Amino acid sequence: MKRVVLFRNGTEVDGKVFLVTHSLEDLLTSASVKFNIHAKRLFTSQGGEIDEVKLLRDDDVLYVSEGEDFLGSSVRPVKCTSEWVVLNVGGRRFSTTRSTLVAKEPSSMLARMFGSGMMPANQDPEGAYLIDRSPVYFEPILNYLRHGKLVYDTNVSPEGLLEEARFFGVESLIPQLENLVSQMHRSKDLAPLGRRDVINALIITPYTTELRFQGVNLAGSDLSRLDLRYINFKYACLHGCRIMGANLSWCCLERADLSHSQLDGAQLLGVKMLCANLEGASLRSCNFEDPAGNRANMESVNLKGANLEGSNMAGVNLRVATLKNANLQNCVLRAAVLAGADLESCDLSGSDLHEANLRGANLKDAAFELMLTPLHMSQTIR
């Protein structure tokens, strides 16, 4: 005579102790009466089917079925008895309803887990269903399933949300997050560099190596009082930059955009500014004159509406430059080349134009009051 413990297939509750007296058929008959079922098959806890009574041992734990295959106690879902469910995601509890998890994304992993009226068996001691994922990323996805809108805190990474949406199979959210991540990457690529980026580049670049910011976006950056000599800024965007007191000597600023930038007091010895845009820029008290005789080249530069008051521009090449409405009061323009330049409505009052070349320049409505040296006709006639 042997004693065994029987449970209904798929459960570990309401077990019954039976004495095996004669045959396996007798045991199944007794189990049918006790469990109010039509017992047909017996299984061990590992899923092996018992077909002979001699295979039984004392205190065996067995599972009886009505003919269905073995389910055991760990894989049999627990029947859902409530619309409300509690999820334990990475240690954080979330309360929601089955309809929330199922309605919007019926093919998602969550819908498959909770949509058939059967719940997963993995639960914490308080009965919440365990999901081993990050609660930080799960919360925005659960809210999306609730109201159909993606709402998340600024400290939450869209890339992390995208991975969670893919994991849970929330297909309608994936394209939205992919577009968001793509826009985020593009905005990072297009964002202008700042003062710290430039300083870091200056620190790590040897003095003997040419530092190139060609085509780089530095719009709005504060580069005041930095030593930027010999740097290649060709085609760079420096719109609205603050570069007061900086040393830009021998820099290449060809076709760079310096519109509305502030360069007051900057050193610009030997600078190359061919076709650069300095419209509306402020260059008061700048120094362009190199004692060694290297001339700054600003041919075809756009200085429309710029303020160069008090700047030393001796010998500067401003051939065919646009200086319409520019302020050049009290500037030193000795031996400067202004041939073909547009000086319409330009204020040159108090400037030193000794030996300056103004041949072919447009001097319509230009102001020449309080000139330090007389302006000879030979300087203005082609």
C-alpha positions, 0 to 999 in steps of 0.5 A, spaced: 500 500 500 502 506 497 500 513 499 500 519 494 498 526 493 494 528 487 493 535 484 488 537 478 493 538 472 495 545 472 494 547 479 498 546 486 492 547 490 486 543 493 491 537 493 488 530 496 492 524 499 490 517 496 492 510 498 493 506 492 491 499 494 490 495 488 490 498 481 491 504 477 484 504 475 482 504 482 486 510 483 483 514 477 476 512 480 477 515 487 480 521 484 474 522 479 470 522 485 474 527 489 475 532 484 469 531 481 472 530 474 473 524 469 480 522 471 483 519 465 491 520 466 496 521 471 503 525 470 509 526 475 511 533 476 516 532 471 511 531 466 512 523 465 505 519 464 504 514 469 501 507 466 503 502 471 501 502 479 508 499 480 511 505 478 508 509 484 512 510 490 510 513 497 509 520 497 509 521 490 506 528 488 502 527 481 497 530 477 491 528 474 488 530 468 481 528 464 485 526 458 489 533 456 496 533 456 501 535 462 500 542 464 504 542 471 503 548 476 508 553 473 506 553 466 498 553 467 496 560 466 491 562 472 484 564 470 483 571 470 477 573 475 478 581 474 478 586 469 484 590 473 491 587 473 497 589 477 504 589 473 510 589 477 515 591 472 522 592 474 520 592 481 515 598 480 508 596 480 503 599 475 495 598 475 491 597 469 486 594 466 486 588 461 482 592 455 488 597 456 493 592 454 489 589 449 484 594 445 489 598 442 495 593 440 491 586 439 497 583 436 502 586 441 506 581 447 502 584 452 495 583 448 497 576 447 499 575 455 493 578 458 488 578 452 485 571 452 482 571 459 488 567 462 494 571 466 501 569 466 503 565 472 509 568 474 507 573 480 511 576 486 508 575 493 503 580 493 500 577 486 503 582 481 505 579 475 512 580 473 515 583 467 523 584 467 523 590 463 525 597 465 519 601 469 522 608 466 521 606 459 514 602 460 510 607 463 510 612 457 508 605 453 503 604 458 500 611 457 500 610 450 496 604 450 491 608 455 490 614 451 494 614 444 499 619 445 506 619 446 508 623 453 514 622 456 519 626 461 525 630 458 530 625 461 527 619 458 531 617 451 527 616 445 532 611 443 530 607 449 523 607 448 524 605 441 527 599 444 521 597 449 516 599 443 519 593 439 520 588 445 513 589 446 510 589 439 507 596 440 507 597 432 503 603 431 508 607 436 514 604 432 514 609 426 513 615 431 519 613 435 523 612 429 522 619 426 523 622 433 530 619 434 532 620 426 530 628 428 534 628 434 540 625 431 539 630 425 538 636 430 545 634 434 548 634 427 546 641 425 546 644 432 552 649 432 558 648 436 559 652 442 565 656 446 567 650 449 567 645 443 572 651 440 576 651 446 577 643 446 579 643 439 584 649 441 587 645 447 588 638 443 591 641 437 598 642 436 600 649 435 604 647 428 598 643 426 592 647 422 586 647 425 580 647 420 573 649 422 571 649 414 564 649 413 562 648 421 556 652 424 558 656 430 552 661 429 551 665 436 557 662 439 561 666 444 568 666 442 570 673 445 578 674 447 580 667 444 586 666 440 584 664 433 590 665 429 591 661 423 584 657 423 581 656 417 574 658 417 572 658 410 565 657 409 563 657 416 557 660 419 559 665 424 552 669 424 551 673 430 557 670 434 560 674 439 568 675 437 570 681 441 577 682 442 579 675 439 585 674 435 583 672 428 590 674 425 591 670 418 585 666 419 581 664 412 574 667 413 573 666 405 566 666 404 564 665 411 558 668 414 559 673 419 553 677 418 550 681 425 556 678 429 560 683 434 568 683 432 569 690 436 576 690 438 578 684 434 585 683 431 585 682 424 592 682 421 593 679 414 586 676 414 583 673 408 575 675 407 574 674 400 567 674 399 565 674 406 558 676 409 559 681 414 552 685 413 550 689 419 556 686 423 560 691 428 567 691 427 569 698 431 576 699 433 579 693 429 586 692 427 587 690 420 594 693 419 600 688 420 607 691 421 610 686 417 606 689 411 601 683 410 595 686 407 588 683 409 584 681 403 577 683 403 575 683 396 568 683 394 566 682 402 559 685 404 560 690 409 553 693 408 550 697 414 557 694 418 560 699 423 567 699 422 568 706 426 575 707 429 578 701 425 585 701 423 584 698 416 591 701 412 593 697 406 586 693 406 584 690 400 576 692 399 576 692 391 569 691 389 567 691 396 559 693 398 560 698 404 553 701 402 550 705 409 557 703 412 560 707 418 567 708 417 568 714 421 575 716 423 578 709 420 585 709 418 584 707 410 591 709 408 593 706 402 587 702 402 584 699 395 577 701 394 577 701 387 570 699 384 567 699 391 560 701 393 560 706 398 553 709 397 551 713 403 557 711 407 560 715 412 567 716 412 567 723 416 574 724 419 577 718 416 584 718 413 584 716 406 591 718 404 593 714 398 587 710 398 585 707 391 578 709 390 578 709 382 571 707 380 568 707 387 560 709 387 561 715 392 553 717 391 551 720 398 558 718 401 560 723 407 567 726 407 567 731 412 573 733 417 577 729 412 584 728 415 588 729 408 585 732 402 582 727 397 585 728 390 581 727 384 586 722 381 584 717 387 577 717 384 578 717 377 578 711 373 
